[in-house]
Amino acid sequence: VILDLKNKQMRDLAKLETDDTTAIKVLRQNCDEHGTTKMMLEMVKAGFLQNQDPFIKNLLALFKHRQHEELAKKARILVPEGAYLLGVCDETGDLKEGEIFVQISGSEGSSKRRIIEAECIVVRCPCFHPGDVRVVRAVNCESLAHLHDVVVFNTKGSRGIPSMCSGGDLDGDDFTVIWDERIVKKVKQCEPMDYSGQGTLTANNVTIHDIKRFFVQYAVSDNLGVIANAHLALSDQLEGGPFHSKCLKLAKLHSDAVDFPKSGIPAQMTPDLRAEKYPDFMEKPPGISYESERILGRIFRECSKALKPWVPQDYQQSFNKLLVIDGHEDYLDDAHKFKEEYDREMSSLKNQYGVKSDLEVVSGFITGTDIITNKKGHDIRKLIQGAYAGIRRKWRKELEEEFYAPGSKNVDHQNQPFLERKASAWYAVCYQDLKPGDPYTFPWVAWDTLCTIAHRVRTQQLTEDDPTSVSVSGDEGIESTVIEEPSQFIAAGLTSHGPQTTPSGTPLALAVTMQNLSSEEPSSPVDAVDSHDIEAPLSTHSPNQSEPRPLRIAVTLLTGFQAGAISVEPDVDDKVLHEVLGY
């Protein structure tokens, strides 16, 4: 199952830069909180990919490189039948013990909402213990129909489902829900771990001396990453994988280490629990690394072959005269000045963070930096994206402010033609005399306005070619979906559990039971786009996103026999979690 999903994703990526339909599907499956993929999606729908525009062509190539990198280094594989959702409780009391309610929005919003009615897997990151993976029943419940893009847990029984999932609660925790029958039927549910903890050290009168002592103790005893790495490595090496006694001890230690800042009691890791060798997918130095025979190792080696350095390309004849509309001349002088100032700001930002290309800054798909820092890759990306967001806001305001309706910060519809002329001028100053190596990201601050112009021009062309035709812009009915979460999600053999990574980069994992995953026949290479892939729903909404945030699944195969695991984690650069699967 996992390898089939990986192979299908690779086939889609191979067609990403040449096929509009595939590009639209893949971009819809990978919504991000900064709106980069939404911008790319609208540009493809507006015809810029067909016109070989260098901006969208290079962004797609950069996006493709990032996807290959995540496949190779994190085993992130798209799974259509799943979602990453905020957990809430059933205040009506209508759900029975072991039941959940899930209603998810499709790519078309509320008109395409779908209520899941099936056996599901529910997990929460961090997930190390096999019992962290719960099998529940998703049901339809009329009294909860107003809730969507969340997972509603029942409030009955001696212990709530969230607390069984890595000791979770409902104070803002997110959960992964999977209803893919091929995966669910492989899962064997285990007893959940007891997350009650070791207790808490208390003091009646806390002094500055107590604070100093705790700070030093925390710095010395913070071994969360060491425990997670040992768990991942030993699960790959030991018979039984996550079910091995050493792995179960490490799962308990990891829970204690997570609670250490609150409890004051450090997790003590004994020498016998440390790993001496590491599987190749963890990318440790050659002397302590070995070639893993499990699925994670296979995916790492196969996908690494497709991972090539990204270099921006210069595309000839990229100037689209149809975007240069009448009246743009009135804004050309200011456009030249604005472009120069924008380019200086972008150069300063690139120099500050050691980024080589404007495209990496605009998209947030950073391939590498030249600066030396102790920050992790995802932290640097957030800093760069935040800095560029400020630049973009400034120039959006410059573009639109003079056209605002009185007393509003929205463009008056009567001023829309003037806004389009100004955006057209910005495009013209960048593209009219574009030479290899020249920056050209400035006009795409107004990408939505340029897309509006492009759609209108295409409609006019079709009407002129065939006066009886009707043009409908959009994605030709494609309603793809999928899970993606800026989080790692593993689901390799799924037999028990494995680690993955915390926001700080610590691998964590999640376990699931799977029987004979390896016995499944590989799918035909022809089934590139089937109805199953097209109709799966997008996962969940984020407050700052206009479309549901998809969820991703990462695979990781460890342990012999039938051990496997699933895990989810934030968008970090460290090797993902853990695995399980029976190979």
Phi, psi and omega in degrees: 000310183297314181293325176297316179296320178295315181296322178293320178296320178296321179296319179296318180296328180295332181261002189302318187272355185237343185239117182300317183299315179294317180300317179298315180298311183295319181293324176295332180281353187228051178297142179234160186290342181267357176080012181295312182291330176295316177301314180298319180300313181293327178292321177295316180296332180276356175098007183289332176291317178299327180276005177060037179296132184295330181294306182289325179298315180288325177296319178294321178296321179291319177299317179298318177300317180296319179296317178297321180296318180290328176294314184289315188268336183234000180053044180275110184239131182290135177234114185297317187271071179191167179205153178248110195229150173289137180269135176224165182259157178278101182282346180277336183076014183278336179284139179274168178301134180085005180250152173225164175236127181226122175232119186243149180272142175274187183292344180262010177086211188298333182291346183242025180293148184225129177267126182276130175229093184189167170291137184226159168256134175238129180219161178220143178267139005280148181226112180241328186269141179305329181284355179288345180265117184250139175258121184227177179244121175273127184232164174272133182220110186301325183290348180249010186297341180282350181264130179218155181059033171220164172250122183262121181262144176291159181247022183249161179102168183285336180214131183287151178302316181303320182292336177283339181268084178058031178069033183284168174217191184243043178257028181122006180289144175256148182229148175264130179239127180234129178238019176291114186301326181298329180271314184301319184292346178273351189271132175246117186285137180247167177295135180289156180278154176275117183256029182290339176087182185264001188100191184218136173280130181234156176219141182289314181239103181279124180251172178297331177295319178297320181294317179298316182297318180294321180299315179294316180298321179296316180298323182281325189260001182285091183243029182302313181294322180296318180295315182296317179296319179296319179298315180296314182294314182292328178295333178280333188262323190273145176294128183098345176053234183299343179275349180297148184302324179294320180291324178293323176295318179294325177298317178294318178299321180297319177298318178294322180293324177296323182277350186306315180300334179266324184274330184082001181254112183287155176273122183265115181261122181276155183303327184291347180266000180273147179269138177260333177235155182228142177295153186299332182290349175275352174056049174272170179303149184307323184296334182243017183245148177224162181277115181285136179268357183271179190298325179297319178294320179296315180295319180301314183287320181294316183284334178296333179295330181273353184274107180240154179302142178268129177229125180298140182255151174260123181255128183280158177053044184269350182289123181258101183297336182291342177275351179265100187260161179301136179098351181292338182301330182295343185245005186293317183300312178294324182299320178299315181293317180297319181298316180298318180292317178300315180297323177295318179296320179292320178297319179297318180294318179296318179294323182297321185251003177070031179266140187272332190234142173302324183297324177294321179294313183297317186274332187083002178272080186277123180272344180165158178230156181265356183274153176262121182211157176267004177281148178281162184305317182291331177291319178295319178301317181295321178296315181294316180296323177294319179294317180291327178301323177294318178297316181297317179299319180301314185279335171295318178296318178298322180292317193258337193304319183290350181252007180298147171289150181306130179071017183224164174247026175244146181292130175294131184299334178290339180266000182305318179301323180288323176299318181294324178295320180294316178297322178297321178295320178297321177295316184297318183292337179272319192260338189298318179239041184293128178245157178307130180093347179289142176286145183216025181272346185306308185295341184280002165300331179255039186302322182293323178291319178294325176294323177299316178298314183298317178299317182295319180295317179297319179297316180297320180296316180297320180294321179293322180290323181215096184302342181269354185276157176236127182260132177239116180276145181155201183251037171053037175080002181286128180231068184282183183192177170154171188263132175206138176219140176296052182211151180274138182226121180250142176209074180260189188342341177047066175246328179209257182208173184197172184270174180210215180223142180272174179302336180275000177103002180281129180294140177224177176198181185213148190245151179209150181261134181224137177269168165010055179298326185289348184278351184286142180284139178294147181282161180294141180294353182275343187279050184300312181231106178242172185297331179299317181288324187285329188262356180296145185273156174289157184285264191226162181274146171248144183307330183262014183242146178271345178232158180304141179275118184287165182245146181244158180235133180242144183258151178201118187253124181228191171039151182277191180052224182247067178250146180197170179200161179234144176205156182233147179202163181293172186283086181241165184272340183295158182301136183287153173342222201236175182212178181201152170163157186260099175226000000 
